[in-house]
Amino acid sequence: MTSLKVLDLSDSFQGDVQIPTTLGNLCNLHTLVLSYLNLSLESAKLGRIFSGCLKHSLVELDLSHTSFNIINNSTLPPWLYKLSRLEHLNLHSNALQDRDIPANIGDFMSSLKSLDLSYNDPGLSLPTTLGNLCKLQELSRSGLNLRSKEATKFEQIFSGCIVQSLRKLSSVETYLQGDMPDWIGGLKNLQMLDLSSNQINSTLPALLFNLTTISHLDLSHNDFHGSILSLFENMISLEILYLGANSHLEGPIPVTLGCIRNSLQWLVLLNTSLGGHFPDEIGNLKSLVWLDIGQNSISGSIPTTIGCVDRRSFGNPF
């Protein structure tokens, strides 16, 4: 099987898994998925596997939900840094702690394009050298505790070259509090931002509307308040907008939503305190497939322009 390029063994074996060291001889393998396997006793063997020719071919490695590093009780294993072509690394849900992420990770894994550290130990602190990952396009850090003590560190991370490369940032359930962090406004090439299910307590800042390349914006389940700024004409690529479950958002639905008529497909304003009339401009959203304005205080009648929307649904998209 030396011609294998993709090998997916995820969630396929029960109990402790014995992985043969000959796996390291798959010199053409570029994708290896081991998620949901119990690798807690295989740490030493993994080192031998990734010392073979596999270390020169592997581009994508998924070790999510594997407990692969528990037995080490130390930093990430050295063999990870020897995967010279690695671009996509998934370490989701491995109980990684502060001691497990070395301070110089950003200096050793310079080829990374996506990194998932979500739902490890909530107190996991991310090193500032992540900002040196100049090719990183996707970063997921959901489920980590990113309270105010980490604020300065993230300003440092997002002052590095990562600010130019990052396209997708997911920070769901990270205990973010207070105002929206200013460094988000510097991510000029961002296409997806998910800050849902946090504790952000501020108005929607104008810096959000400077993210002109954004296509997916999820700020639901926070504590945003005040009115929604009428600056959507700058967000010409926006396809998905979730602002639901921000019960203190008030004022009218912005008529400038009609300015993104060619791109907006999902608009969820469920369970806020928006009022005023339903704007006719919503009827201009010719690409809209999901509209949810449930549990609000909209007055007046449903405008006839809503019939111009090709397809529409009312309810919970999840």
Buried (B, 14 or more C-beta within 10 A) or exposed (E): EEEBEEBEBBEEBEEEBEBEBEBBBBBEBBBBBBBBBBBBBBBEBBBEBBBBBBBEBBBBBBBBBBBBBBEBEEBBBEBBBBBEEBBBBBBBBBEBBEBBBBEEBBEBBEBBBBBBBBBBBBEBBBBBBBBBBBBBBBBBBBBBBBBEEBBEBBBBBBEBBBBEBBBBBBBBBBBBBEEBBEBBBBBEBBBBBBBBBBBBBBBBBEBBBBBEBBBBBBBBBBBBBEBBBBBBEBBBBBBBBBBBBBBEBBBBBBBBBBBBBEBBBBBBBBBBBBEBEBBBBBBBBEBBBBBBBBBBEBEEEEBEBBEBBEEBEEEEEE
